[in-house]
Amino acid sequence: MKTLLAVFRFVFGCRHRHLSRVFTIQNRTYKVCFDCGREFDLPNSQESARSSSLLAARSARKPHHVR
């Protein structure tokens, strides 16, 4: 059974459906596939745009408490 599974993975490969969050280490921005371990580089401009939109969304959701 293992041989058949190995042949199947060799022919069709990983579909990279289970990706990690975005990592930025030493000016390299990438994601990792949890299934096969392949790393996917991302342009830094894409990550900065994404992180700024996430920060704006988070600040919009937080209630401001006034004492």
C-alpha distances in whole Angstrom, upper triangle without the diagonal:
4,5,5,6,9,10,11,12,14,16,17,17,18,21,23,23,24,27,29,33,35,36,39,39,42,43,39,38,34,31,28,24,23,19,19,23,25,28,30,34,37,40,43,45,42,41,45,46,43,44,48,47,45,48,50,48,48,52,52,50,52,55,58,60,64,66
4,5,5,6,9,10,11,12,14,15,15,16,19,21,22,22,25,27,30,32,33,36,36,39,40,36,35,31,28,25,22,20,16,16,20,22,25,28,31,34,38,40,42,40,39,43,43,41,42,45,45,43,46,48,46,46,50,51,49,50,54,57,59,62,64
4,5,5,6,9,10,11,12,14,15,16,19,21,23,24,26,28,32,34,34,37,37,39,40,37,36,32,29,26,23,22,18,17,21,22,26,28,32,34,38,40,43,40,40,44,44,42,43,47,46,44,47,50,48,48,52,53,51,53,56,59,61,65,67
4,5,5,6,9,10,11,12,13,15,18,20,22,23,25,28,32,33,34,37,38,40,41,37,36,32,29,26,22,22,18,18,21,22,26,28,31,34,37,40,42,40,39,43,43,41,42,46,45,43,47,49,47,47,51,51,50,52,55,58,60,64,66
4,5,5,6,9,10,11,11,12,15,17,18,19,22,24,28,30,31,34,34,37,37,34,32,28,26,22,19,18,14,14,18,19,23,25,28,31,34,37,39,36,36,40,40,37,39,42,41,40,43,45,43,43,47,48,46,48,51,54,57,60,62
4,5,5,6,9,10,10,11,15,17,19,19,21,24,28,29,30,32,33,35,36,32,31,27,25,21,18,17,14,13,16,17,21,23,27,29,33,36,38,35,35,39,39,37,38,42,41,40,43,45,44,44,47,48,47,49,52,55,57,61,63
4,5,5,6,9,9,12,15,18,20,21,23,26,30,31,32,34,35,37,37,33,32,29,26,23,20,20,16,15,18,19,23,24,28,30,34,37,39,36,36,40,40,38,40,43,43,41,45,47,45,45,49,50,49,51,54,57,59,63,65
4,5,5,6,8,10,12,15,17,19,21,24,28,29,30,33,34,36,36,33,31,27,25,22,18,18,15,14,18,18,22,23,26,29,32,35,37,34,34,38,38,36,38,41,40,39,42,44,42,43,46,47,46,48,51,54,57,60,63
4,6,5,5,7,10,12,14,16,18,21,24,26,27,29,30,33,33,29,27,24,21,18,15,15,11,10,14,14,18,19,23,25,29,32,34,31,31,35,35,33,34,38,37,36,39,41,40,40,44,44,43,45,49,52,54,58,60
4,6,5,9,12,14,17,18,20,23,26,27,28,30,31,33,33,29,28,24,22,19,16,17,14,12,15,15,18,20,23,26,29,32,34,32,32,36,36,34,36,39,39,38,41,43,42,42,46,47,46,48,51,54,56,60,62
4,6,10,12,15,17,19,21,24,28,28,30,32,33,35,34,31,29,26,24,21,18,19,16,14,18,17,20,21,24,27,30,33,35,32,33,36,37,35,37,40,39,38,42,44,42,43,46,47,46,48,52,55,57,61,64
4,7,8,12,14,16,18,21,25,26,27,30,31,33,33,29,27,24,21,19,16,17,14,13,16,15,18,19,22,24,27,31,32,29,30,34,34,31,34,37,36,35,38,40,39,40,43,44,43,45,49,51,54,58,60
4,6,9,12,14,15,18,22,23,24,26,27,30,29,25,24,20,18,15,12,14,11,9,12,12,15,15,19,21,25,28,29,27,27,31,31,29,31,34,34,33,36,38,36,37,41,41,41,43,46,49,52,55,58
4,6,8,10,12,15,18,19,21,24,25,27,27,23,21,18,15,12,9,10,7,7,10,9,12,13,17,19,23,25,27,24,24,28,28,26,28,31,30,29,32,35,33,34,37,38,37,39,43,45,48,52,54
4,6,9,10,14,17,18,20,23,25,28,27,23,21,17,14,12,9,11,9,9,12,11,13,13,16,18,21,24,25,22,22,26,26,24,26,29,28,27,30,32,30,31,35,35,34,37,40,43,46,49,52
4,6,7,10,13,14,16,19,21,24,23,20,17,14,10,9,6,8,7,8,9,8,10,10,14,15,19,21,23,20,19,23,23,21,22,26,25,24,27,29,28,28,32,32,32,34,37,40,43,46,49
4,6,10,12,14,17,20,23,26,25,22,19,15,12,10,7,8,8,10,12,12,13,12,16,16,20,22,23,20,19,23,23,20,22,25,24,22,26,27,25,26,30,30,29,31,35,38,40,44,47
4,7,10,13,15,18,20,24,24,20,17,14,10,8,6,6,7,9,10,11,12,12,16,16,20,21,23,20,19,22,22,19,20,24,23,21,24,26,24,25,28,29,28,30,33,36,38,42,44
4,7,9,11,15,17,20,20,17,14,10,6,6,4,6,8,10,9,9,9,9,12,13,16,18,20,16,15,19,19,16,17,21,20,18,21,24,22,23,26,27,26,28,32,34,37,40,43
4,6,8,12,14,18,18,15,12,9,6,5,6,7,10,12,10,11,10,10,12,13,16,17,19,16,14,17,18,15,15,19,19,17,19,22,21,21,24,25,25,26,30,32,34,38,40
4,6,10,13,16,16,14,10,9,6,8,10,11,14,15,13,13,11,11,12,12,14,14,16,14,11,14,15,12,12,16,16,13,16,19,18,17,20,22,21,23,26,29,31,34,37
4,7,10,13,12,10,7,6,5,8,11,13,16,17,14,13,11,10,9,8,11,11,13,11,8,11,13,10,10,14,14,13,15,18,18,18,20,22,22,23,27,29,32,35,37
4,6,10,10,8,6,5,6,9,12,14,17,17,14,13,10,10,10,9,12,11,14,12,9,12,14,13,12,15,17,15,16,20,20,19,22,24,24,25,29,30,33,36,38
4,7,6,5,4,7,9,12,15,17,20,20,16,16,12,12,10,9,11,9,12,12,9,11,14,13,12,15,17,16,17,20,21,20,22,25,26,26,30,31,33,36,38
4,6,5,7,9,11,13,17,18,21,20,17,16,13,13,11,12,13,11,15,15,13,14,17,17,15,18,21,19,20,23,24,23,25,28,29,29,32,33,36,38,40
4,5,8,11,14,16,20,21,24,23,19,18,15,15,13,13,14,12,15,17,14,15,19,19,17,20,23,22,22,25,27,26,28,30,31,31,35,35,38,40,42
4,7,10,13,16,20,22,25,23,20,18,15,14,11,11,10,8,12,13,11,12,16,16,15,17,20,20,20,23,25,25,26,29,30,30,34,34,37,39,42
4,6,10,13,16,19,21,20,16,15,11,10,7,8,9,8,12,12,11,12,16,15,15,18,20,20,21,24,25,25,27,29,30,31,34,35,38,41,43
4,7,10,14,16,19,18,15,14,10,8,6,5,7,6,10,9,8,10,13,12,12,15,17,17,18,21,22,22,24,26,27,28,32,33,36,38,41
4,7,10,13,16,15,12,10,6,5,4,5,8,9,12,11,9,13,15,13,14,17,18,17,19,22,22,23,25,27,28,29,33,34,37,40,42
4,7,9,12,12,10,8,6,5,7,8,11,12,15,13,11,15,16,14,15,18,19,17,20,22,22,22,25,27,27,28,32,34,37,40,42
4,6,9,9,6,6,5,6,9,11,15,16,19,16,15,18,20,17,18,22,22,20,23,26,25,25,28,30,29,30,34,36,39,42,45
4,5,6,5,5,7,8,12,13,17,19,21,19,17,21,22,20,20,24,24,22,25,28,26,27,30,31,30,32,36,38,41,44,46
4,6,6,8,10,12,15,17,20,22,24,22,20,23,24,22,22,26,26,23,26,29,27,27,30,32,31,32,36,38,40,44,46
4,6,8,11,13,17,19,23,24,27,24,23,26,27,24,25,29,29,27,29,32,30,30,34,35,34,35,39,41,44,47,49
4,6,9,12,15,18,22,24,26,24,23,27,28,25,26,30,30,28,31,33,32,32,36,37,36,37,41,44,46,49,52
4,6,10,13,16,19,21,24,22,21,24,26,23,24,28,28,26,29,32,31,30,34,35,35,36,39,42,44,47,50
4,7,10,13,17,19,21,20,19,22,24,22,23,26,27,26,28,31,30,30,34,35,35,36,40,42,45,48,50
4,6,10,13,15,18,16,15,19,21,19,20,23,24,23,25,28,28,28,31,33,32,34,38,39,42,45,48
4,6,10,12,15,13,13,16,18,16,18,21,21,21,23,26,26,26,29,31,31,32,36,38,41,44,47
4,7,9,12,11,11,14,16,15,16,19,20,20,22,25,25,26,28,30,30,32,36,37,40,43,46
4,6,9,7,7,11,12,11,13,16,17,17,19,21,22,23,25,27,28,29,33,34,38,40,43
4,6,6,7,9,10,11,13,15,16,17,19,21,22,23,25,27,28,29,33,34,38,40,43
4,5,5,6,9,10,11,12,14,15,17,19,20,21,23,24,26,27,31,32,35,37,40
4,5,5,6,9,10,11,12,14,15,17,19,20,21,23,25,26,30,31,34,36,39
4,6,5,6,9,10,11,12,14,16,17,18,20,21,23,25,28,30,33,36,39
4,5,5,6,9,10,10,12,14,15,16,18,20,21,23,26,28,31,33,36
4,5,5,6,9,10,11,12,14,15,17,18,20,21,25,26,29,31,34
4,6,5,6,9,10,11,12,14,16,17,19,21,24,25,28,31,34
4,6,5,6,9,10,11,12,14,15,17,19,22,24,27,30,33
4,5,5,6,9,10,10,12,14,15,17,20,21,25,27,30
4,5,5,6,9,10,11,12,15,16,19,20,23,26,29
4,5,5,6,9,10,11,13,15,18,19,23,25,29
4,5,5,6,9,10,11,13,16,18,21,24,27
4,5,5,6,9,10,11,14,15,19,21,24
4,6,5,6,9,10,13,14,18,20,24
4,6,5,6,9,12,14,18,21,24
4,5,5,6,10,12,15,18,22
4,5,5,8,9,13,16,19
4,6,8,10,13,16,19
4,6,9,12,16,19
4,6,9,13,16
4,6,10,13
4,6,10
4,6
4
